[in-house]
């Protein structure tokens, strides 16, 4: 397991380092071309390189359901077409003289990804997330402008650069959410090929209709740059990223992606002599800290403990739960979670609740196991949280509590 996590994390870090090379050394050579044409051509060449995966994993096409096809299309539209176009446009507007701001603002991706997961995948997150998200927005303002107190005198370009950067962060953040969902049933290589192929179809109309006449004028050095992008920051980096994302949690992937802004800002300093202002450095530190705290709220927690004797309240309302010592969950944000429960040599799906119990009037830690029959007395459980479902609630009666528990169980049972 540790080896799998290490390899996955290393793959994401390498992908992030390749992305940092893009804005500093590669994309500046394409500065004279329109952004839609650049995105179309780099994805066309990338798709050609990834085409073998369509044949190798052709049998997995039948595993892709209608809902997953929709998520893959979303990944192509937002992650491939819109995200790359917005990012390229932001870089072009800087004239490649101040690319650090564009790259640092990409750290909003996890914030957007978590929000979209809540909206579309019905995932939930602890209330502290709102505080961290607001802190990240505050920090983003200070990153955007070298002197955040004199923005009224800045040219319009100074506002468009962060706008396109944040649009790229939103697009790529949503792509991460749905990309992780799509990887459940298909290979990472197949997903990368489908993403590039669908992006080519999406970008073909705007690129060829408006800019087809420019293709013959593309210089040989620019074609060479396109090929280098394919085998570095483009198709190869995306393949490595999905390979790593398949093996590690999204929260860990977010940490590994920090290699991108750190290396890119360092390169921007050494090769372009661009230095962040003191307020931008402070904003960067606050942004990274806030994003880290926000993403770790949804990380998996593992609790190991022996079942203790409860008050039998679960039995009275017809729903059996196993009680554990609440102190075992001191680092766990309070709320209801889906989880996996290890009992002996078997693994069960379950619901874990940590927080205020309206019947006992105290905090409790209890888990309900699905499809389990037998005695749990004095057994030891290994519980690993999965998705955060809701905050703790207080109820005025046992009937209200019973009704809520039944709703929680039914909402999860359909997914088991």
Secondary structure as UniProt FT lines:
FT   HELIX           2..21
FT   HELIX           22..26
FT   HELIX           27..30
FT   TURN            31..32
FT   HELIX           35..56
FT   HELIX           58..63
FT   HELIX           66..74
FT   HELIX           75..82
FT   HELIX           83..94
FT   TURN            95..96
FT   HELIX           99..104
FT   HELIX           105..108
FT   HELIX           109..120
FT   HELIX           128..144
FT   TURN            148..149
FT   HELIX           151..153
FT   HELIX           157..182
FT   TURN            183..185
FT   HELIX           188..211
FT   HELIX           212..217
FT   HELIX           220..230
FT   TURN            231..234
FT   HELIX           235..247
FT   HELIX           250..256
FT   HELIX           258..272
FT   HELIX           278..296
FT   TURN            297..298
FT   STRAND          302..306
FT   HELIX           313..316
FT   TURN            317..318
FT   STRAND          322..324
FT   HELIX           326..329
FT   TURN            330..331
FT   STRAND          335..343
FT   TURN            344..345
FT   STRAND          346..357
FT   TURN            358..361
FT   STRAND          362..369
FT   TURN            370..371
FT   TURN            377..378
FT   STRAND          380..390
FT   HELIX           398..413
FT   TURN            414..415
//
